[in-house]
Amino acid sequence: MNRNSPIEDIKGALYLMCGWFDRGAEYQPRQYKHGALLHDIFMFVEKNFRGDCSVETLAKQMGYSGNYLSRYFMKSIGMSFHSYVTQYRLEQVCYLMRNTNEPILRCAMDCGFTSLRSFNRNFGLYIGMTPTEYREQMNH
């Protein structure tokens, strides 16, 4: 009598379970064609830039892993998702600063910035001047 080792018994049981799962599972193809996923990511940012606009929230909403979406976005756009969100928020802040008399801090907070320090640092990096200089330049 040839007795299997415990490892072989476990492997056999796992293969059997995988077979049962495979027969009972309903596989659904991804709904996204090339470009449609990117469009949905842009729409997510447009709808959520004022609040939680993290790649983790995006991943949960879309049913992908955050790592996959980050790599996909970087490959498609050539910049990180976080950088894109920051730039989008800054564009919205600049729009508010040009078209309203709201205080700069209110514009920043309305566009999803939660830290004045982070806002000022990013504004200088992307826009090339301070928010006050920008507003003064736009008002002349």
TAMOWO-V813026 format. One record per residue. N is the residue number from 1. RES is the residue in one small letter. SS is DSSP state (helix for helix, strand for strand, loop for the rest). PHI is phi as a letter, one per 20 degrees, with the letter a starting at -180 (* if undefined). NEAR is the number of other C-alpha atoms within 12 Angstrom. Layout:
# TAMOWO-V813026
n & res & ss & phi & near
N & RES & SS & PHI & NEAR
N & RES & SS & PHI & NEAR
This chain:
# TAMOWO-V813026
n & res & ss & phi & near
1 & m & loop & * & 3
2 & n & loop & d & 4
3 & r & loop & e & 8
4 & n & loop & f & 11
5 & s & loop & f & 10
6 & p & helix & g & 10
7 & i & helix & f & 11
8 & e & helix & f & 12
9 & d & helix & f & 13
10 & i & helix & f & 13
11 & k & helix & g & 14
12 & g & helix & f & 15
13 & a & helix & f & 14
14 & l & helix & f & 14
15 & y & helix & f & 14
16 & l & helix & f & 14
17 & m & helix & f & 15
18 & c & helix & f & 14
19 & g & helix & f & 13
20 & w & helix & f & 12
21 & f & helix & f & 13
22 & d & helix & f & 12
23 & r & helix & f & 11
24 & g & helix & e & 10
25 & a & loop & e & 11
26 & e & loop & d & 8
27 & y & loop & e & 9
28 & q & loop & c & 7
29 & p & loop & f & 7
30 & r & loop & f & 12
31 & q & loop & e & 13
32 & y & loop & e & 16
33 & k & loop & e & 11
34 & h & loop & g & 12
35 & g & loop & n & 15
36 & a & helix & f & 15
37 & l & helix & f & 24
38 & l & helix & f & 25
39 & h & helix & g & 17
40 & d & helix & f & 22
41 & i & helix & f & 34
42 & f & helix & f & 23
43 & m & helix & f & 18
44 & f & helix & g & 27
45 & v & helix & f & 31
46 & e & helix & g & 25
47 & k & helix & f & 19
48 & n & helix & d & 23
49 & f & loop & f & 35
50 & r & loop & f & 26
51 & g & loop & c & 20
52 & d & loop & f & 21
53 & c & loop & c & 31
54 & s & loop & e & 27
55 & v & helix & f & 33
56 & e & helix & f & 20
57 & t & helix & f & 21
58 & l & helix & g & 34
59 & a & helix & f & 24
60 & k & helix & f & 17
61 & q & helix & f & 19
62 & m & helix & e & 23
63 & g & loop & m & 18
64 & y & loop & d & 22
65 & s & loop & e & 17
66 & g & helix & f & 22
67 & n & helix & f & 18
68 & y & helix & f & 20
69 & l & helix & f & 30
70 & s & helix & f & 27
71 & r & helix & f & 20
72 & y & helix & g & 24
73 & f & helix & f & 29
74 & m & helix & f & 18
75 & k & helix & f & 14
76 & s & helix & f & 19
77 & i & helix & d & 19
78 & g & loop & n & 14
79 & m & loop & b & 17
80 & s & loop & f & 21
81 & f & helix & g & 34
82 & h & helix & f & 26
83 & s & helix & f & 23
84 & y & helix & f & 27
85 & v & helix & f & 34
86 & t & helix & f & 34
87 & q & helix & f & 28
88 & y & helix & f & 32
89 & r & helix & f & 35
90 & l & helix & f & 37
91 & e & helix & g & 25
92 & q & helix & f & 28
93 & v & helix & f & 37
94 & c & helix & f & 36
95 & y & helix & g & 23
96 & l & helix & f & 26
97 & m & helix & f & 29
98 & r & helix & f & 23
99 & n & helix & d & 16
100 & t & loop & c & 17
101 & n & loop & d & 18
102 & e & loop & f & 18
103 & p & loop & g & 19
104 & i & helix & g & 32
105 & l & helix & f & 25
106 & r & helix & f & 21
107 & c & helix & g & 30
108 & a & helix & f & 35
109 & m & helix & f & 26
110 & d & helix & f & 26
111 & c & loop & d & 35
112 & g & loop & n & 32
113 & f & loop & e & 32
114 & t & loop & d & 21
115 & s & loop & c & 16
116 & l & helix & f & 19
117 & r & helix & f & 16
118 & s & helix & f & 18
119 & f & helix & g & 31
120 & n & helix & f & 28
121 & r & helix & f & 19
122 & n & helix & f & 29
123 & f & helix & f & 30
124 & g & helix & f & 19
125 & l & helix & f & 17
126 & y & helix & e & 22
127 & i & helix & e & 24
128 & g & loop & n & 15
129 & m & loop & b & 18
130 & t & loop & f & 21
131 & p & helix & g & 34
132 & t & helix & f & 21
133 & e & helix & f & 19
134 & y & helix & f & 25
135 & r & helix & f & 25
136 & e & helix & f & 16
137 & q & helix & f & 14
138 & m & helix & f & 17
139 & n & loop & e & 13
140 & h & loop & e & 8
